[in-house]
């Protein structure tokens, strides 16, 4: 798929802060905006929140594990209802 250039305007200080933040995640501003757009289109909403703290990453892993267990339980419940 071909890429195109997209131009956005933002305050200089905001760009500097965003560059610094995304660099902490190993991203460029362009890649972060692309991630945001893909997720927003996929979910049809403003998709996610990213924070700098490493503890957030650990808590997100725990949250994902709990979510997966709940999804599995719901799938089993739906299967029972479908019988």
Secondary structure, DSSP 8 states (H G I E B T S, - for coil): -----------HHHHHHHHHHHHHTT--HHHHHHHHHHHHHHHTS------S-HHHHHHHHHHHHHHHHHHHHHHHHHHHHH-
